[in-house]
Amino acid sequence: MGLINWIFDFYQQSRIERAGNEAAQLRDEVAMLRTQGGAVDDERIVRAVGELALAVKTVQRLCVEKGLCTEAEFHQRLRAIDLEDGRADGQAPIR
């Protein structure tokens, strides 16, 4: 069991390190959305939202093109997820 435990520990440690690196990257990205004085930089926020919208549209189209789902199925699931917070407002809460 020693080797199996070592492999599992190594795997867990690599996941912990990866999560730490991702958290640091996210902190850096959030910091980039602020000006030197700490205020929110509206232009950077709009650019970040545009990049996110592009990424989501790309994933949506790939799913449909690859046959993972139809466009109707995608929108049906989108509406169902939208209702998970009890409101059909076209948004998901940021957690």
Contacts in CASP RR format, 6 or more apart in sequence:
PFRMAT RR
TARGET T0000
AUTHOR 0000-0000-0000
METHOD contacts of the structure
MODEL  1
MGLINWIFDFYQQSRIERAGNEAAQLRDEVAMLRTQGGAVDDERIVRAVG
ELALAVKTVQRLCVEKGLCTEAEFHQRLRAIDLEDGRADGQAPIR
29 48 0 8 1.000
32 44 0 8 1.000
33 40 0 8 1.000
33 41 0 8 1.000
33 44 0 8 1.000
33 45 0 8 1.000
33 48 0 8 1.000
34 40 0 8 1.000
34 41 0 8 1.000
35 41 0 8 1.000
60 74 0 8 1.000
62 68 0 8 1.000
63 69 0 8 1.000
63 74 0 8 1.000
64 70 0 8 1.000
64 71 0 8 1.000
64 74 0 8 1.000
69 77 0 8 1.000
79 88 0 8 1.000
81 92 0 8 1.000
82 88 0 8 1.000
82 89 0 8 1.000
82 90 0 8 1.000
82 91 0 8 1.000
82 92 0 8 1.000
84 92 0 8 1.000
85 92 0 8 1.000
85 93 0 8 1.000
END
